[in-house]
Amino acid sequence: MKPKTTEIVDATIQLFAELDEMVGLISRVLAKFPAETVPQRLKPFLGSPSVAFARPSMKGDGEIVLQLEKHSMMPKIQARIPSEWLMMHQSELTAAVREIYWGDKEHSLRCELTRLEKSIGDHNRQAEYHRVKATEARREYDRLAAQRRFRSVILVG
């Protein structure tokens, strides 16, 4: 092979090795969390996948598209990573993955809290409606009972 071709092949092999190492690190970080709580965009990294293919995103959004191979029912999965991750040190990458995990967790907990607040508000409005209706019914009953006592006093008297 020509020296330039050898350089390109070596650089490509080196890049794939670094990407595999990065994917392995992401997988190890995520392994510390329950799989069902991992955000959807990080799920492809579960289960120690390896990089089969990589390319820049066609959208021009600064992401790298990875095709990951797993030894499972779905052998190939696509995942996207920010291109900044390529330049990060392991500790920075670990922190970035954890930030995504906890940011998504916080978002989903806020959504659940909002849903529960709405549900509690609906329940409180319904309880207030029934309290008002019960008060009205009690007043009507008291009025009818008083009217009946009055009539019985007049008839007896």
FENFENCOR-V407822 format. One record per pair of residues at least 24 apart in sequence whose ideal C-beta (glycine too) atoms are under 10 Angstrom apart, sorted by the first residue. I is the first residue (numbers start at 1). J is the second residue. Records with the same first field share a line. If there is no record, write none. Layout:
I = J + J
This chain:
12 = 54
15 = 51 + 54 + 86
16 = 50 + 51 + 52 + 53 + 54
17 = 51
18 = 51 + 86
19 = 50 + 51 + 53 + 54 + 64 + 66 + 68 + 81 + 85 + 86
20 = 49 + 50 + 51 + 52 + 66 + 68
21 = 51 + 90 + 93
22 = 51 + 64 + 66 + 81 + 85 + 86 + 88 + 90 + 93
23 = 48 + 49 + 50 + 51 + 54 + 66 + 68 + 79 + 81
24 = 48 + 49 + 50 + 51
25 = 85 + 88 + 90 + 91 + 93 + 94 + 97
26 = 79 + 81 + 85 + 93 + 94 + 96 + 97 + 100
27 = 68 + 97
28 = 94 + 97
29 = 90 + 93 + 94 + 95 + 96 + 97 + 98 + 100 + 101
30 = 97 + 98 + 100 + 101
32 = 98 + 101
33 = 97 + 98 + 101 + 102 + 105
37 = 101 + 104 + 105 + 108
38 = 97 + 100 + 101 + 104 + 105
39 = 97 + 100 + 101 + 102 + 103 + 104 + 105 + 107 + 108
40 = 104
41 = 79 + 80 + 81 + 100 + 104
42 = 79 + 81 + 97 + 100 + 101 + 104
43 = 77 + 79
44 = 68 + 70 + 74 + 76 + 77 + 78 + 79 + 80 + 81
45 = 70 + 77 + 79 + 81 + 97
46 = 70 + 72 + 77
47 = 71 + 72 + 77
49 = 75 + 76 + 77 + 79
51 = 79
52 = 76 + 77
53 = 78
54 = 81 + 86
56 = 83
57 = 81 + 83
